[in-house]
Amino acid sequence: MSRLVDTHCHLDFSAFDADRPLILQHCRQKHIQNIVVPGVNAAGWPSLLSLCRQNSMLLPAVGLHPCFVHQHQADDLLLLERVCGTDSPVAIGEIGLDFLSRRTAADNSDKMAINKESQRHYFSAQLDIAGQYHLPVLIHALKAHFEVLAQLKQVRNVQGIIHAYSGSYEQAVEYLDLGFKLGFGGAYSYPRASRLRSLVSRLPLEGWVLETDAPDMSPKSHSGERNSPEYLPEIARAFISLYDSYLSDKQIMEQLYKNTRNVFPVLEL
């Protein structure tokens, strides 16, 4: 198989502490060239950056994730600027907006709704920082594509990836028109995800990149298990099976790699 890049994998998470070196060995054996490791909160950036410095296969991104907004502090944005200037991340991420209601039996209140304004603040500020440092962004958008698109249209000098894309066809076209790529991962491997799967053949090949989002979003072949970047070839095969084209498998994979390289020029070095 052609060169593979996992554009979104949380390899720094504790879920991989027991077998991280073995996983990386398996990835190399499966021709996975690079893994982009996004940050989710400022407390985790030092260990993430250290991990990536230890292995040239790993490419660091730093960001303040919307689902961790209760952990973020105002000074984190100043720290983010400092890290961008000193540690050469390949992207700002994982950032975005998440307006999915999450309720528990113990507390029937809508926690995410309470934090919408904070999410908007950190997202907007991080888009500005990405523009300042000419870095792509890795965007998490859940039940918030309308607002995410509105903000992106205000900062047209910023591009990147809409991670784990779950929006409509029309919204996808808007993202592509803004120069963004869409992340294709494990969710698309489930036959029941018919709406998502239909997007693959309806949208141009130039609009897609591959990702795992490990340890979450396992593909169907590993349902109920911890996800892993070593499953990226399976996700690639799922994409090829859905892409109705006269192109060969090799040509499709070469285009996906080119799409990824367009987001991360460091891959050309």
RODO-2510 file (C-alpha; in nm, 4 decimals, decimal comma):
residues 269
     n   res          X          Y          Z
     1     m     0,0000     0,0000     0,0000
     2     s     0,1138     0,3586    -0,0655
     3     r     0,2368     0,5971     0,2010
     4     l    -0,0108     0,6433     0,4835
     5     v    -0,0503     0,9299     0,7302
     6     d    -0,2826     0,9222     1,0308
     7     t    -0,3902     1,2860     1,0479
     8     h    -0,5516     1,2537     1,3918
     9     c    -0,4430     1,0146     1,6674
    10     h    -0,4197     1,0795     2,0428
    11     l    -0,1165     0,8559     2,0885
    12     d    -0,0131     1,0538     2,3983
    13     f    -0,3228     0,9373     2,5911
    14     s    -0,2703     0,6976     2,8811
    15     a    -0,4602     0,4280     2,6911
    16     f    -0,1335     0,3660     2,5029
    17     d     0,1095     0,3772     2,7955
    18     a     0,1438    -0,0011     2,8172
    19     d     0,2296    -0,0739     2,4529
    20     r     0,3101     0,2504     2,2678
    21     p     0,6514     0,1356     2,1329
    22     l     0,4997    -0,1874     2,0018
    23     i     0,2190     0,0035     1,8312
    24     l     0,4708     0,2294     1,6576
    25     q     0,6651    -0,0751     1,5444
    26     h     0,3486    -0,2220     1,3924
    27     c     0,2723     0,1107     1,2235
    28     r     0,6130     0,1178     1,0571
    29     q     0,5625    -0,2379     0,9363
    30     k     0,2329    -0,1308     0,7798
    31     h     0,3942     0,1620     0,5900
    32     i     0,2395     0,4323     0,8088
    33     q     0,4779     0,7203     0,7519
    34     n     0,3555     0,9753     1,0056
    35     i     0,1021     1,0188     1,2836
    36     v    -0,0291     1,3638     1,3777
    37     v    -0,0835     1,3823     1,7540
    38     p    -0,3276     1,6616     1,8543
    39     g    -0,3364     1,8193     2,1983
    40     v    -0,6544     1,8736     2,3976
    41     n    -0,5461     2,0865     2,6957
    42     a    -0,2443     2,2889     2,8022
    43     a    -0,1552     2,0471     3,0832
    44     g    -0,0960     1,7741     2,8279
    45     w     0,1200     1,9687     2,5822
    46     p     0,4598     1,9104     2,7514
    47     s     0,4290     1,5307     2,7487
    48     l     0,2861     1,5355     2,3951
    49     l     0,5741     1,7471     2,2652
    50     s     0,8266     1,5293     2,4465
    51     l     0,6782     1,2142     2,2948
    52     c     0,6970     1,3598     1,9452
    53     r     1,0565     1,4739     1,9951
    54     q     1,1483     1,1150     2,0791
    55     n     1,0111     0,9759     1,7523
    56     s     1,0331     1,1574     1,4192
    57     m     0,7344     0,9565     1,2972
    58     l     0,5114     1,1609     1,5295
    59     l     0,4055     1,5158     1,4401
    60     p     0,2739     1,7349     1,7248
    61     a    -0,0268     1,9648     1,7218
    62     v    -0,1303     2,1781     2,0190
    63     g    -0,4786     2,3009     2,0966
    64     l    -0,7571     2,3573     2,3470
    65     h    -1,0364     2,1077     2,2802
    66     p    -1,3978     2,2272     2,3261
    67     c    -1,4911     1,9263     2,5391
    68     f    -1,2201     2,0211     2,7895
    69     v    -1,3290     2,3852     2,8073
    70     h    -1,3839     2,3624     3,1833
    71     q    -1,0090     2,2988     3,2208
    72     h    -0,8876     2,5882     3,0069
    73     q    -0,7509     2,9106     3,1556
    74     a    -0,7077     3,2515     2,9925
    75     d    -0,3301     3,2187     3,0168
    76     d    -0,3468     2,9006     2,8077
    77     l    -0,3893     3,1139     2,4975
    78     l    -0,0681     3,3033     2,5759
    79     l     0,1043     2,9708     2,6347
    80     l    -0,0282     2,8433     2,3017
    81     e     0,1321     3,1380     2,1227
    82     r     0,4582     3,0725     2,3043
    83     v     0,4570     2,7026     2,2094
    84     c     0,3866     2,7896     1,8470
    85     g     0,6924     3,0111     1,8459
    86     t     0,9306     2,7700     2,0206
    87     d     0,8220     2,4106     1,9549
    88     s     0,7226     2,4103     1,5858
    89     p     0,3900     2,2244     1,6002
    90     v     0,2513     2,1216     1,2625
    91     a    -0,1002     2,2457     1,3459
    92     i    -0,3289     2,4081     1,5997
    93     g    -0,5623     2,1414     1,7243
    94     e    -0,7734     1,9863     1,8380
    95     i    -0,9999     2,2908     1,8501
    96     g    -1,3598     2,3673     1,7601
    97     l    -1,7157     2,3648     1,8919
    98     d    -1,9153     2,0780     2,0422
    99     f    -2,2813     2,1505     2,1126
   100     l    -2,3944     1,7927     2,1640
   101     s    -2,6046     1,7621     2,4794
   102     r    -2,4551     1,5200     2,7279
   103     r    -2,6727     1,4235     3,0225
   104     t    -2,6110     1,1810     3,3060
   105     a    -2,8460     1,0011     3,5397
   106     a    -2,6999     1,1915     3,8328
   107     d    -2,7265     1,5333     3,6739
   108     n    -2,9971     1,6069     3,4201
   109     s    -2,8580     1,9505     3,3273
   110     d    -2,7073     2,0267     2,9858
   111     k    -2,3402     2,0823     3,0700
   112     m    -2,2290     2,1635     2,7174
   113     a    -2,4919     2,4345     2,6711
   114     i    -2,3538     2,6148     2,9748
   115     n    -2,0099     2,6276     2,8140
   116     k    -2,1061     2,7434     2,4639
   117     e    -1,9778     3,0966     2,5111
   118     s    -1,6452     2,9741     2,6488
   119     q    -1,6142     2,7335     2,3578
   120     r    -1,6749     3,0160     2,1116
   121     h    -1,4139     3,2323     2,2843
   122     y    -1,1364     2,9728     2,2760
   123     f    -1,2188     2,8634     1,9220
   124     s    -1,2086     3,2176     1,7856
   125     a    -0,8867     3,3001     1,9690
   126     q    -0,7150     2,9845     1,8434
   127     l    -0,8181     3,0546     1,4848
   128     d    -0,6507     3,3942     1,5211
   129     i    -0,3329     3,2321     1,6552
   130     a    -0,3329     2,9820     1,3688
   131     g    -0,3520     3,2689     1,1216
   132     q    -0,0749     3,4553     1,3011
   133     y     0,1612     3,1551     1,2821
   134     h     0,0420     3,0327     0,9406
   135     l    -0,0567     2,6948     1,0812
   136     p    -0,3412     2,4651     0,9727
   137     v    -0,6147     2,3782     1,2223
   138     l    -0,7618     2,0436     1,3263
   139     i    -1,1278     2,1130     1,3935
   140     h    -1,3733     1,9182     1,6084
   141     a    -1,7283     2,0142     1,5055
   142     l    -2,0284     1,8367     1,6548
   143     k    -2,3802     1,9759     1,6289
   144     a    -2,2121     2,3081     1,5489
   145     h    -2,1227     2,3109     1,1786
   146     f    -2,3271     2,6247     1,1091
   147     e    -2,1310     2,8250     1,3683
   148     v    -1,7957     2,6707     1,2759
   149     l    -1,8482     2,7626     0,9107
   150     a    -1,9519     3,1149     1,0063
   151     q    -1,6317     3,1661     1,2057
   152     l    -1,4104     3,0154     0,9360
   153     k    -1,5543     3,2524     0,6779
   154     q    -1,4254     3,5393     0,8931
   155     v    -1,0661     3,4066     0,8850
   156     r    -1,0134     3,2970     0,5272
   157     n    -0,6372     3,2709     0,5666
   158     v    -0,6799     2,9588     0,7843
   159     q    -0,7218     2,6084     0,6441
   160     g    -0,6914     2,2561     0,7790
   161     i    -0,9004     1,9470     0,8487
   162     i    -1,2553     1,8996     0,9733
   163     h    -1,1824     1,5985     1,1909
   164     a    -1,4270     1,3041     1,1918
   165     y    -1,6605     1,4863     0,9556
   166     s    -2,0265     1,4271     1,0437
   167     g    -2,2138     1,7124     0,8752
   168     s    -2,4310     1,7319     0,5654
   169     y    -2,3299     1,7205     0,2008
   170     e    -2,4045     2,0916     0,1642
   171     q    -2,1883     2,1799     0,4653
   172     a    -1,9099     1,9592     0,3319
   173     v    -1,9116     2,1550     0,0065
   174     e    -1,8821     2,4786     0,2037
   175     y    -1,5805     2,3455     0,3935
   176     l    -1,4149     2,2321     0,0718
   177     d    -1,4788     2,5726    -0,0847
   178     l    -1,2900     2,7257     0,2094
   179     g    -0,9922     2,4989     0,1368
   180     f    -1,0511     2,2469     0,4160
   181     k    -1,0142     1,8690     0,4003
   182     l    -1,2524     1,6217     0,5638
   183     g    -1,1341     1,3474     0,7994
   184     f    -1,2377     0,9928     0,7090
   185     g    -1,2137     0,7501     0,9995
   186     g    -1,3653     0,4514     1,1713
   187     a    -1,7238     0,5809     1,1790
   188     y    -1,7425     0,5422     0,8010
   189     s    -1,6624     0,1697     0,8181
   190     y    -2,0021     0,0791     0,9681
   191     p    -2,2693    -0,0127     0,7089
   192     r    -2,5351     0,1577     0,9223
   193     a    -2,3586     0,4910     0,8675
   194     s    -2,5223     0,5166     0,5265
   195     r    -2,5451     0,8968     0,5199
   196     l    -2,1767     0,9402     0,5996
   197     r    -2,0715     0,6669     0,3587
   198     s    -2,2662     0,8257     0,0738
   199     l    -2,0545     1,1412     0,1059
   200     v    -1,7406     0,9632    -0,0152
   201     s    -1,8510     0,9151    -0,3745
   202     r    -2,0456     1,2430    -0,3865
   203     l    -1,7519     1,4622    -0,2884
   204     p    -1,4238     1,5058    -0,4776
   205     l    -1,1348     1,2774    -0,3877
   206     e    -0,9214     1,5888    -0,3328
   207     g    -1,1316     1,6720    -0,0251
   208     w    -1,0458     1,3727     0,1943
   209     v    -0,7717     1,2665     0,4361
   210     l    -0,7425     0,9555     0,6529
   211     e    -0,7453     0,9405     1,0339
   212     t    -0,8095     0,7022     1,3218
   213     d    -0,8875     0,9287     1,6219
   214     a    -0,7390     0,6471     1,8318
   215     p    -0,8010     0,5433     2,1021
   216     d    -1,1627     0,6346     2,0110
   217     m    -1,3782     0,5659     1,7031
   218     s    -1,2632     0,2116     1,6306
   219     p    -1,3434     0,0744     1,2836
   220     k    -1,6062    -0,1984     1,2501
   221     s    -1,3459    -0,4761     1,2444
   222     h    -1,2398    -0,3709     1,5961
   223     s    -1,5754    -0,2600     1,7345
   224     g    -1,5752    -0,2413     2,1133
   225     e    -1,1944    -0,2417     2,1304
   226     r    -0,9411     0,0338     2,1835
   227     n    -0,8715     0,1969     1,8492
   228     s    -0,5105     0,2110     1,7265
   229     p    -0,3174     0,3936     1,4522
   230     e    -0,2070     0,0512     1,3243
   231     y    -0,5633     0,0085     1,1937
   232     l    -0,5168     0,2912     0,9433
   233     p    -0,4690     0,0508     0,6466
   234     e    -0,8125    -0,0965     0,7254
   235     i    -0,9639     0,2510     0,7228
   236     a    -0,7899     0,3179     0,3907
   237     r    -0,9410     0,0027     0,2450
   238     a    -1,2842     0,1107     0,3697
   239     f    -1,2420     0,4414     0,1895
   240     i    -1,1374     0,2713    -0,1345
   241     s    -1,4382     0,0373    -0,1160
   242     l    -1,6736     0,3375    -0,0997
   243     y    -1,5047     0,5515    -0,3628
   244     d    -1,6743     0,4739    -0,6945
   245     s    -1,4075     0,5630    -0,9515
   246     y    -1,2126     0,4423    -1,2507
   247     l    -0,8932     0,5174    -1,0556
   248     s    -0,6785     0,2333    -0,9273
   249     d    -0,6339     0,1731    -0,5552
   250     k    -0,2793     0,3070    -0,5872
   251     q    -0,3970     0,6270    -0,7559
   252     i    -0,6569     0,6846    -0,4846
   253     m    -0,3986     0,6363    -0,2110
   254     e    -0,1514     0,8672    -0,3830
   255     q    -0,4167     1,1392    -0,4019
   256     l    -0,5043     1,0973    -0,0337
   257     y    -0,1366     1,1346     0,0528
   258     k    -0,1139     1,4453    -0,1662
   259     n    -0,4184     1,5886     0,0125
   260     t    -0,2474     1,5311     0,3471
   261     r     0,0767     1,6858     0,2259
   262     n    -0,1181     1,9948     0,1190
   263     v    -0,2294     2,0388     0,4804
   264     f     0,1094     1,9508     0,6318
   265     p     0,3899     2,0761     0,4024
   266     v     0,6424     1,9368     0,6522
   267     l     0,5752     1,5968     0,4920
   268     e     0,7664     1,7184     0,1867
   269     l     1,0888     1,7561     0,3866
***
